[in-house]
């Protein structure tokens, strides 16, 4: 059935080649018209797991505590920091940055209140708050406070006392959170409920469109804001060493990286392909036609994603280079076979040559494309949106490339004479000996060595796979020369760490069951009191006089007499303080912030604290202190507190999953917090979820694709024995590259997780082509050795050409500014090299050894 339909299709193509090319040209033109709508996405959401409940909780946390995104500008003046000259420069920089639209506040050493320079009483703090710009301020005392006080140490001033930071705060984007929640709620209902009507589908489409439009506008604003910050900063680089950091800046730079990679890879790969085709075939027709087919596939796919507003990420954008390379690999097989027919049948006309070529190659090419489609489609189970997108784009692109190869090539060839010009012409000189015959001769004479080396490689790879890790540092994704790396390095080492981790604790009655002394503080003479006695310690006191200034509002209440917060009592603060001290002692942890800072400052100011004194302090605190020491860590409405810490991303041997488990174990086993009251959030949790998903995704994707391809081999070759023989070299190549990563300490990340699937998807193409051709050659004389040499001299040559193009095509990715892309290119190139050796050495040896073909 398929054969008859294809015969009719090719008959139409060869009879009407001009009409075919015109129609293809119109499709390409329509795609190109949509390219101005092309957009990229480098938001943090594009680097998180699909349907991650921790992501929803993270959004709730930042909304509840008002902890929006921010940019960080590190500042190290060329003159000593605590001099009038440097502080004036810092003040000028702060004022210029504050004028940029979008920032709601800026935190610097100039603005934060100073409490210890010298120590102030509560009444002085309220009546005359001080900061670094207060006339007469002792800079030496202020510097000491920044280095040692509970509020500022390891946060705003580096340990050398010369590097500081400006934190440029952005408002929480509640509109974006609302749209995301509406979209996710509708998607969840669509998946879980059978009752999802037309109106709800329309609502979902409306919300998705609104969210995309809003993200586009927000991305434009963010990019412009970062550019404005950089313009301001540039004017101060002659007076200070300055770096810009923060998630918004990284997002903006990532988009620049993607654009740069698309241009560089596209241009470099195209140039490389032109040179290789010219060298291999030495005929202009076999340069122009393959390039036209490859470019058409890429332009149509880019046009499609532009028209439907499918935004590419740093991972999915790699489909462009990969599709160019694989498209060329498909069409090279056709050209090699065409030239063989032209050499063997000098009396054939062009239509006979073209028809014979496409009919001979349709089945092996169809099988190779389908196995590659299975490999790339397996990536959709990864649960990581960019990887899922990459899998779908490559699946669609491969099917399109296959269609174009069997449409554009025959149509274009029909417009040319059977004998092409140039020294290469349409035939090869008889004296030419394919280099691939060296491989077949080695198999014939040294076949035992092929098996021994393959076995050793399999053992080493299996051991390497057991050492494979997913832990990696985000900072290592960028070159050391980039501002991202330099800024993150300064923040990580000198300013409290980079990756945020939030510990959220809800208060419930009888939250813990411990001895009263557990939260005792040696500096507090009231520490022996029962920390969980929620009775009124002042019930026997006389009522306060009418003139008491605190009678208007209950001093124990956050919002009123009927809404007290446990966390603003001495019991709650001691509990937080005990957790705070534990976290500060962890070597991976940098700056820790919580209500414990307010508690310790209160002890320093007052000498001792009870609930009544604490309420007075709380009532009289200036708004600047409340907004920095209370609001970010207290949700009184839900009786919830937040402990925020930052982790040193550069800590040797950092294991994020183990760190979270260790903290959780200590807090629950030591009965500081009951398990049901505790939850973790922050970027560290989201990033760790993604990393931990990589390993399980790798196993599931690789296992799924190998099983699917084994079944396809059984159907294709109609032999279980042939199927198992054919899949062994592919398995060895895929496991070999994973083992290589494990042996050399290269962790899995969102880029390298795709390498094994790509290895299987492309490597199996060589296997199918070789077995298919070997079987054809065996039909002539039944001689396995002679069939191997003939297969190597024919299809082996096409396999060698395509593999070399793929290997060097991926090697071009070393030009990227994104380190994972470099690793992706080099590792995939190495995997393709292993796959080529497996197809030209191990596969023929296994065929000779088992003789599975009739």
ZADREN-335186 format. One line per 2 residues: their letters; for each residue x, y, z of C-alpha. Coordinates in steps of 0.02 Angstrom, whole numbers. Last residue first. Example, Ala and Ser with C-alpha at 12.3 -4.5 7.8 and 13.67 -1.06 7.14 Angstrom:
sa> 684,-53,357 ~ 615,-225,390
This chain:
xx> 971,-770,289 ~ 1044,-640,407
xx> 1092,-681,588 ~ 1272,-734,551
xx> 1319,-725,736 ~ 1505,-685,722
xx> 1503,-601,552 ~ 1354,-494,606
xx> 1439,-454,773 ~ 1596,-403,680
xx> 1495,-296,559 ~ 1412,-206,708
xx> 1572,-181,809 ~ 1677,-99,674
xx> 1583,17,555 ~ 1423,43,658
xx> 1510,47,826 ~ 1645,162,762
xx> 1511,281,696 ~ 1414,274,861
xx> 1572,312,959 ~ 1607,463,847
xx> 1426,518,865 ~ 1444,510,1054
xx> 1601,616,1045 ~ 1509,746,941
xx> 1365,741,1065 ~ 1486,767,1208
xx> 1573,913,1123 ~ 1412,1002,1073
xx> 1323,977,1239 ~ 1478,1027,1337
xx> 1485,1190,1238 ~ 1298,1217,1261
xx> 1318,1189,1448 ~ 1452,1327,1450
xx> 1343,1465,1374 ~ 1444,1593,1274
xx> 1441,1474,1125 ~ 1588,1455,1005
xx> 1616,1277,1068 ~ 1454,1240,977
xx> 1553,1217,816 ~ 1598,1043,880
xx> 1418,992,846 ~ 1442,1020,660
xx> 1610,935,669 ~ 1532,774,733
xx> 1376,786,624 ~ 1474,819,464
xx> 1594,677,504 ~ 1447,563,539
xx> 1362,607,375 ~ 1518,574,273
xx> 1560,410,362 ~ 1382,345,347
xx> 1382,388,162 ~ 1545,293,139
xx> 1479,145,238 ~ 1330,140,122
xx> 1444,97,-24 ~ 1620,37,13
xx> 1574,-26,186 ~ 1428,-125,115
xx> 1539,-199,-19 ~ 1670,-250,109
xx> 1539,-327,223 ~ 1456,-420,79
xx> 1625,-495,32 ~ 1650,-560,209
xx> 1471,-624,227 ~ 1468,-717,60
xx> 1287,-761,16 ~ 1322,-715,-167
xx> 1203,-576,-219 ~ 1078,-580,-76
xx> 1216,-535,46 ~ 1233,-364,-34
xx> 1050,-323,-1 ~ 1064,-386,180
xx> 1220,-280,208 ~ 1128,-128,137
xx> 984,-143,262 ~ 1103,-185,404
xx> 1209,-32,365 ~ 1067,92,342
xx> 980,33,501 ~ 1139,40,605
xx> 1190,211,539 ~ 1019,280,584
xx> 1035,203,758 ~ 1170,329,797
xx> 1055,477,763 ~ 914,437,884
xx> 1020,338,1006 ~ 1152,472,1020
xx> 1017,607,1025 ~ 933,517,1171
xx> 1100,502,1261 ~ 1143,686,1232
xx> 975,758,1290 ~ 1019,757,1475
xx> 1175,856,1427 ~ 1078,1017,1404
xx> 967,1020,1558 ~ 1112,963,1667
xx> 1201,801,1701 ~ 1367,821,1788
xx> 1539,806,1707 ~ 1651,719,1834
xx> 1770,638,1710 ~ 1718,459,1744
xx> 1533,503,1756 ~ 1531,601,1594
xx> 1625,462,1503 ~ 1501,336,1572
xx> 1357,436,1501 ~ 1446,441,1333
xx> 1480,254,1337 ~ 1302,212,1388
xx> 1238,293,1229 ~ 1376,223,1117
xx> 1362,48,1192 ~ 1173,48,1173
xx> 1190,98,990 ~ 1321,-36,957
xx> 1207,-169,1038 ~ 1048,-122,944
xx> 1088,-212,781 ~ 1133,-378,861
xx> 974,-378,966 ~ 865,-338,815
xx> 953,-465,704 ~ 918,-604,829
xx> 737,-551,854 ~ 708,-559,666
xx> 579,-473,558 ~ 710,-341,516
xx> 590,-194,527 ~ 468,-266,653
xx> 604,-330,768 ~ 702,-169,744
xx> 548,-67,791 ~ 531,-168,951
xx> 714,-135,993 ~ 687,49,951
xx> 543,62,1076 ~ 643,-25,1212
xx> 793,86,1182 ~ 685,243,1180
xx> 595,203,1342 ~ 751,154,1438
xx> 843,310,1382 ~ 698,425,1423
xx> 659,343,1591 ~ 840,333,1649
xx> 880,511,1595 ~ 719,575,1672
xx> 762,493,1837 ~ 932,578,1832
xx> 867,747,1776 ~ 725,755,1902
xx> 850,779,2043 ~ 920,931,1954
xx> 749,1010,1924 ~ 695,984,2103
xx> 862,1056,2161 ~ 834,1213,2057
xx> 660,1236,2131 ~ 720,1204,2309
xx> 871,1319,2290 ~ 761,1454,2214
xx> 658,1467,2372 ~ 544,1354,2474
xx> 550,1232,2619 ~ 404,1177,2728
xx> 380,1144,2913 ~ 223,1137,3022
xx> 181,956,2978 ~ 357,903,3025
xx> 352,973,3201 ~ 482,1106,3235
xx> 627,1120,3358 ~ 596,939,3402
xx> 779,890,3384 ~ 721,759,3259
xx> 614,885,3163 ~ 736,1029,3146
xx> 887,916,3124 ~ 806,805,2992
xx> 742,951,2889 ~ 912,1036,2891
xx> 998,876,2839 ~ 869,840,2703
xx> 890,1016,2632 ~ 1080,998,2632
xx> 1073,824,2554 ~ 967,887,2409
xx> 1082,1036,2382 ~ 1245,941,2380
xx> 1390,1063,2386 ~ 1555,971,2365
xx> 1661,1127,2382 ~ 1554,1281,2424
xx> 1541,1387,2267 ~ 1351,1403,2273
xx> 1365,1475,2448 ~ 1186,1459,2512
xx> 1074,1604,2561 ~ 954,1600,2705
xx> 777,1658,2739 ~ 680,1606,2894
xx> 495,1639,2869 ~ 362,1647,3002
xx> 179,1599,3001 ~ 31,1644,3110
xx> -76,1653,2951 ~ -124,1835,2976
xx> 40,1871,3063 ~ 143,1831,2908
xx> 315,1874,2978 ~ 489,1867,2902
xx> 495,2002,2767 ~ 383,2116,2875
xx> 490,2112,3032 ~ 673,2159,3008
xx> 679,2265,2849 ~ 506,2346,2845
xx> 498,2359,3034 ~ 669,2443,3041
xx> 622,2577,2913 ~ 452,2599,2997
xx> 534,2653,3159 ~ 508,2534,3305
xx> 396,2605,3441 ~ 258,2475,3443
xx> 376,2328,3421 ~ 485,2389,3562
xx> 333,2407,3674 ~ 272,2234,3626
xx> 443,2161,3664 ~ 441,2241,3833
xx> 272,2161,3871 ~ 324,1991,3803
xx> 484,1987,3905 ~ 655,2046,3856
xx> 824,2077,3936 ~ 969,2198,3913
xx> 856,2321,3823 ~ 961,2370,3672
xx> 1066,2212,3653 ~ 917,2101,3694
xx> 810,2193,3567 ~ 948,2175,3437
xx> 949,1988,3471 ~ 760,1974,3451
xx> 756,2081,3294 ~ 889,1970,3215
xx> 795,1815,3273 ~ 648,1873,3166
xx> 742,1797,3019 ~ 891,1819,2905
xx> 1034,1697,2877 ~ 1185,1748,2772
xx> 1300,1612,2707 ~ 1258,1428,2725
xx> 1370,1289,2658 ~ 1470,1281,2822
xx> 1316,1259,2932 ~ 1339,1356,3094
xx> 1223,1497,3039 ~ 1083,1371,3015
xx> 1092,1310,3195 ~ 1092,1488,3262
xx> 936,1533,3162 ~ 843,1376,3220
xx> 874,1422,3404 ~ 829,1603,3368
xx> 664,1555,3287 ~ 613,1457,3442
xx> 671,1598,3554 ~ 568,1720,3449
xx> 412,1613,3466 ~ 426,1597,3655
xx> 468,1782,3675 ~ 311,1828,3580
xx> 306,1900,3405 ~ 303,1727,3326
xx> 143,1680,3419 ~ 50,1816,3327
xx> -102,1897,3409 ~ -261,1929,3310
xx> -405,1974,3428 ~ -317,2122,3510
xx> -269,2200,3346 ~ -167,2178,3189
xx> 3,2122,3252 ~ -54,2106,3430
xx> 41,2103,3593 ~ 41,2291,3609
xx> -150,2294,3611 ~ -190,2460,3532
xx> -255,2619,3612 ~ -188,2575,3785
xx> -7,2592,3732 ~ 12,2778,3772
xx> -30,2750,3956 ~ -131,2903,4005
xx> -274,2796,4064 ~ -163,2705,4186
xx> -125,2524,4151 ~ -227,2396,4243
xx> -148,2324,4399 ~ -44,2168,4372
xx> -106,1993,4411 ~ -139,1947,4228
xx> 35,2004,4174 ~ 105,1837,4118
xx> -52,1810,4011 ~ -64,1625,3971
xx> 23,1558,3818 ~ 148,1457,3918
xx> 247,1384,3774 ~ 415,1460,3814
xx> 403,1410,3997 ~ 510,1537,4087
xx> 691,1490,4116 ~ 749,1615,3984
xx> 691,1767,4081 ~ 870,1820,4121
xx> 905,1831,3934 ~ 1087,1830,3880
xx> 1108,1642,3899 ~ 962,1612,3785
xx> 844,1470,3822 ~ 755,1391,3675
xx> 767,1215,3744 ~ 749,1266,3927
xx> 560,1240,3931 ~ 579,1055,3892
xx> 506,990,3731 ~ 341,949,3646
xx> 325,1049,3487 ~ 186,1139,3394
xx> 71,1123,3546 ~ -57,1235,3461
xx> -2,1269,3284 ~ 124,1392,3220
xx> 171,1379,3037 ~ 355,1375,2988
xx> 423,1422,2816 ~ 608,1392,2785
xx> 669,1491,2635 ~ 822,1448,2530
xx> 905,1576,2416 ~ 1054,1539,2303
xx> 1192,1671,2298 ~ 1295,1681,2456
xx> 1321,1810,2595 ~ 1409,1955,2513
xx> 1592,1910,2495 ~ 1604,1736,2416
xx> 1437,1716,2330 ~ 1407,1899,2289
xx> 1582,1919,2217 ~ 1568,1759,2114
xx> 1393,1803,2054 ~ 1457,1969,1987
xx> 1608,1892,1901 ~ 1509,1750,1824
xx> 1367,1860,1761 ~ 1488,1993,1700
xx> 1566,1867,1583 ~ 1754,1831,1580
xx> 1737,1676,1689 ~ 1627,1597,1556
xx> 1452,1551,1611 ~ 1361,1392,1664
xx> 1486,1373,1805 ~ 1390,1501,1909
xx> 1242,1381,1914 ~ 1350,1257,2006
xx> 1323,1074,1974 ~ 1248,924,2061
xx> 1175,797,1938 ~ 1299,657,1963
xx> 1360,505,1865 ~ 1474,392,1964
xx> 1372,235,1933 ~ 1372,279,1747
xx> 1562,278,1749 ~ 1566,99,1808
xx> 1450,46,1667 ~ 1556,145,1544
xx> 1717,61,1600 ~ 1638,-111,1581
xx> 1565,-69,1409 ~ 1729,5,1349
xx> 1822,-152,1403 ~ 1696,-259,1308
xx> 1710,-151,1153 ~ 1900,-160,1159
xx> 1894,-349,1170 ~ 1763,-367,1032
xx> 1856,-254,910 ~ 2020,-340,954
xx> 1945,-507,903 ~ 1899,-433,733
xx> 2079,-396,689 ~ 2092,-463,510
xx> 1914,-451,445 ~ 1863,-308,558
xx> 2020,-211,511 ~ 1984,-241,327
xx> 1807,-175,350 ~ 1871,-18,437
xx> 2003,20,305 ~ 1867,-2,173
xx> 1785,153,248 ~ 1917,261,166
xx> 1831,233,0 ~ 1950,188,-140
xx> 1949,305,-290 ~ 2029,225,-442
xx> 1860,195,-523 ~ 1826,382,-533
xx> 1664,435,-454 ~ 1507,476,-547
xx> 1385,616,-563 ~ 1514,746,-598
xx> 1656,753,-475 ~ 1768,849,-591
xx> 1633,975,-622 ~ 1475,964,-724
xx> 1329,849,-689 ~ 1278,706,-804
xx> 1093,669,-786 ~ 1046,845,-841
xx> 963,961,-715 ~ 781,1012,-690
xx> 736,836,-632 ~ 868,852,-496
xx> 770,994,-416 ~ 608,893,-405
xx> 698,738,-342 ~ 790,837,-207
xx> 643,948,-154 ~ 520,808,-122
xx> 608,661,-42 ~ 725,772,58
xx> 583,891,100 ~ 475,755,177
xx> 619,687,281 ~ 665,862,340
xx> 484,893,392 ~ 475,731,490
xx> 640,773,573 ~ 583,950,616
xx> 422,891,698 ~ 514,770,811
xx> 655,896,840 ~ 532,1029,894
xx> 437,908,1006 ~ 593,848,1097
xx> 665,1023,1117 ~ 500,1084,1189
xx> 501,943,1317 ~ 681,985,1362
xx> 636,1169,1383 ~ 483,1121,1491
xx> 566,998,1609 ~ 451,851,1651
xx> 571,733,1559 ~ 430,631,1481
xx> 435,739,1323 ~ 614,682,1293
xx> 552,516,1225 ~ 492,608,1069
xx> 675,635,1024 ~ 716,450,1023
xx> 553,398,942 ~ 579,527,805
xx> 755,460,777 ~ 683,285,757
xx> 555,354,634 ~ 688,448,536
xx> 797,293,522 ~ 650,186,467
xx> 595,311,336 ~ 773,329,272
xx> 793,140,258 ~ 623,126,171
xx> 637,273,51 ~ 815,240,-6
xx> 788,121,-154 ~ 631,210,-213
xx> 716,380,-199 ~ 867,325,-299
xx> 774,226,-432 ~ 658,373,-467
xx> 801,497,-479 ~ 906,388,-593
xx> 761,340,-705 ~ 705,521,-719
xx> 881,576,-761 ~ 904,452,-902
xx> 992,286,-883 ~ 1129,233,-1005
xx> 1274,259,-884 ~ 1201,135,-760
xx> 1334,89,-630 ~ 1407,264,-610
xx> 1239,352,-610 ~ 1167,223,-488
xx> 1314,251,-370 ~ 1296,439,-387
xx> 1112,429,-341 ~ 1153,320,-190
xx> 1279,448,-126 ~ 1155,589,-157
xx> 1014,502,-62 ~ 1124,463,88
xx> 1184,644,86 ~ 1002,701,97
xx> 971,621,264 ~ 1134,682,342
xx> 1100,858,279 ~ 934,861,369
xx> 1022,795,525 ~ 1147,938,527
xx> 1025,1078,491 ~ 903,1006,618
xx> 1038,1003,751 ~ 1089,1183,719
xx> 909,1244,732 ~ 857,1123,871
xx> 982,1210,985 ~ 849,1342,1021
xx> 760,1213,1130 ~ 896,1225,1262
xx> 924,1413,1282 ~ 737,1434,1266
xx> 626,1454,1113 ~ 456,1535,1119
xx> 310,1457,1029 ~ 214,1610,969
xx> 107,1509,845 ~ 170,1610,696
xx> 349,1618,759 ~ 358,1433,799
xx> 297,1397,622 ~ 416,1519,540
xx> 563,1442,633 ~ 508,1269,576
xx> 484,1325,395 ~ 651,1415,395
xx> 744,1265,466 ~ 671,1140,342
xx> 696,1258,194 ~ 876,1288,245
xx> 913,1101,244 ~ 831,1072,75
xx> 915,1224,-5 ~ 1083,1170,65
xx> 1061,995,-7 ~ 1017,1068,-179
xx> 1154,1199,-186 ~ 1303,1091,-137
xx> 1264,935,-238 ~ 1225,1042,-391
xx> 1392,1133,-372 ~ 1491,973,-395
xx> 1649,919,-305 ~ 1553,789,-204
xx> 1653,775,-43 ~ 1750,939,-45
xx> 1603,1046,-102 ~ 1486,961,21
xx> 1609,989,163 ~ 1636,1172,120
xx> 1450,1210,105 ~ 1412,1117,267
xx> 1546,1212,362 ~ 1479,1379,301
xx> 1302,1331,352 ~ 1361,1268,521
xx> 1458,1427,555 ~ 1315,1543,504
xx> 1181,1450,600 ~ 1292,1422,750
xx> 1345,1604,759 ~ 1172,1679,728
xx> 1077,1559,840 ~ 1212,1566,972
xx> 1207,1756,978 ~ 1019,1758,994
xx> 1025,1629,1133 ~ 1164,1721,1225
xx> 1069,1886,1214 ~ 916,1799,1286
xx> 1026,1731,1425 ~ 1088,1907,1461
xx> 913,1972,1496 ~ 872,1823,1607
xx> 1037,1842,1701 ~ 999,2026,1731
xx> 827,1986,1798 ~ 896,1848,1910
xx> 1026,1959,1994 ~ 1198,2028,1961
xx> 1284,2188,1902 ~ 1469,2209,1931
xx> 1567,2365,1981 ~ 1752,2397,2013
xx> 1757,2581,2058 ~ 1806,2756,1999
xx> 1830,2732,1812 ~ 1684,2609,1812
xx> 1564,2745,1867 ~ 1487,2799,1702
xx> 1465,2618,1649 ~ 1353,2589,1800
xx> 1221,2708,1733 ~ 1220,2627,1561
xx> 1217,2455,1642 ~ 1066,2501,1746
xx> 977,2569,1593 ~ 1013,2407,1498
xx> 944,2306,1644 ~ 786,2412,1645
xx> 763,2393,1457 ~ 776,2204,1472
xx> 653,2200,1616 ~ 528,2310,1525
xx> 538,2202,1368 ~ 520,2043,1470
xx> 370,2115,1561 ~ 285,2160,1395
xx> 316,1988,1322 ~ 263,1905,1485
xx> 99,2003,1480 ~ 64,1950,1302
xx> 100,1768,1342 ~ -10,1777,1498
xx> -154,1856,1402 ~ -143,1722,1267
xx> -140,1584,1397 ~ -286,1664,1491
xx> -391,1677,1333 ~ -352,1499,1277
xx> -399,1435,1450 ~ -560,1537,1452
xx> -605,1471,1280 ~ -576,1295,1338
xx> -683,1331,1491 ~ -825,1394,1380
xx> -814,1241,1269 ~ -831,1121,1413
xx> -710,1029,1525 ~ -810,897,1617
xx> -698,745,1612 ~ -594,820,1749
xx> -414,781,1790 ~ -316,849,1641
xx> -430,995,1595 ~ -454,1039,1778
xx> -266,1047,1802 ~ -246,1155,1647
xx> -382,1274,1711 ~ -299,1290,1881
xx> -128,1313,1800 ~ -191,1454,1689
xx> -277,1544,1831 ~ -125,1525,1943
xx> -10,1591,1806 ~ -121,1742,1777
xx> -126,1785,1962 ~ 63,1766,1980
xx> 91,1881,1832 ~ -25,2014,1903
xx> 57,1999,2073 ~ 227,2048,2005
xx> 311,2080,2173 ~ 388,2254,2162
xx> 571,2267,2116 ~ 713,2300,2236
xx> 883,2368,2187 ~ 1008,2297,2313
xx> 1168,2399,2315 ~ 1319,2300,2370
xx> 1479,2330,2465 ~ 1661,2284,2443
xx> 1794,2371,2548 ~ 1770,2300,2723
xx> 1874,2147,2680 ~ 1736,2034,2745
xx> 1615,2106,2616 ~ 1481,2230,2668
xx> 1293,2216,2644 ~ 1251,2040,2697
xx> 1386,1943,2787 ~ 1356,2048,2943
xx> 1210,2169,2925 ~ 1069,2127,3047
xx> 1162,2028,3180 ~ 1296,2165,3193
xx> 1478,2117,3158 ~ 1542,2182,2991
xx> 1413,2319,2962 ~ 1431,2374,3143
xx> 1621,2381,3130 ~ 1608,2490,2974
xx> 1489,2607,3066 ~ 1610,2622,3211
xx> 1754,2666,3094 ~ 1644,2787,2996
xx> 1599,2887,3153 ~ 1444,2983,3101
xx> 1460,3170,3131 ~ 1321,3216,3011
xx> 1205,3067,2973 ~ 1253,2997,2802
xx> 1295,2824,2871 ~ 1125,2806,2951
xx> 1041,2870,3107 ~ 866,2871,3179
xx> 833,3020,3295 ~ 670,3009,3391
xx> 635,2823,3369 ~ 812,2760,3396
xx> 835,2882,3538 ~ 679,2815,3626
xx> 736,2635,3601 ~ 909,2665,3669
xx> 1054,2685,3551 ~ 1219,2590,3540
xx> 1358,2692,3457 ~ 1367,2660,3312
xx> 1265,2508,3364 ~ 1093,2540,3289
xx> 1132,2607,3115 ~ 979,2618,3002
xx> 1001,2562,2821 ~ 1019,2702,2693
xx> 1203,2732,2656 ~ 1255,2550,2674
xx> 1137,2518,2528 ~ 959,2458,2502
xx> 865,2530,2353 ~ 677,2544,2343
xx> 528,2528,2224 ~ 633,2503,2067
xx> 534,2505,1904 ~ 589,2666,1820
xx> 771,2714,1838 ~ 793,2868,1948
xx> 847,2759,2095 ~ 999,2704,1992
xx> 1060,2883,1975 ~ 1032,2916,2160
xx> 1126,2759,2211 ~ 1273,2800,2098
xx> 1283,2975,2170 ~ 1278,2906,2346
xx> 1414,2779,2305 ~ 1524,2916,2234
xx> 1494,3021,2390 ~ 1535,2870,2497
xx> 1699,2848,2403 ~ 1752,3030,2425
xx> 1694,3042,2607 ~ 1797,2893,2656
xx> 1735,2724,2713 ~ 1763,2635,2547
xx> 1950,2662,2532 ~ 1995,2728,2356
xx> 1974,2623,2198 ~ 1794,2591,2248
xx> 1720,2416,2263 ~ 1534,2415,2220
xx> 1426,2262,2184 ~ 1260,2300,2099
xx> 1122,2178,2143 ~ 958,2169,2050
xx> 796,2121,2134 ~ 645,2007,2120
xx> 501,2025,2241 ~ 496,1979,2425
xx> 327,2048,2475 ~ 307,1919,2612
xx> 140,1846,2557 ~ 177,1865,2370
xx> 351,1790,2383 ~ 280,1645,2481
xx> 131,1610,2366 ~ 247,1607,2215
xx> 361,1483,2303 ~ 210,1374,2346
xx> 162,1364,2163 ~ 342,1320,2117
xx> 348,1189,2255 ~ 195,1107,2177
xx> 298,1075,2019 ~ 176,1049,1876
xx> 315,1058,1744 ~ 486,1073,1819
xx> 585,1234,1814 ~ 700,1319,1688
xx> 567,1404,1582 ~ 491,1477,1741
xx> 656,1568,1775 ~ 630,1669,1616
xx> 742,1643,1465 ~ 609,1647,1330
xx> 642,1694,1150 ~ 527,1771,1020
xx> 500,1760,830 ~ 360,1875,772
xx> 474,1953,639 ~ 495,1774,571
xx> 313,1759,515 ~ 344,1816,336
xx> 482,1686,324 ~ 356,1546,351
xx> 243,1610,213 ~ 395,1620,98
xx> 445,1441,139 ~ 270,1380,96
xx> 272,1480,-67 ~ 442,1408,-113
xx> 379,1232,-84 ~ 234,1267,-203
xx> 353,1337,-334 ~ 469,1187,-314
xx> 327,1065,-345 ~ 262,1164,-493
xx> 436,1160,-571 ~ 459,974,-541
xx> 294,920,-622 ~ 326,749,-697
xx> 461,699,-570 ~ 354,754,-422
xx> 195,672,-490 ~ 283,506,-519
xx> 364,519,-349 ~ 192,530,-267
xx> 120,389,-372 ~ 264,274,-325
xx> 246,327,-143 ~ 62,277,-142
xx> 101,109,-222 ~ 241,73,-98
xx> 136,122,53 ~ 0,0,0
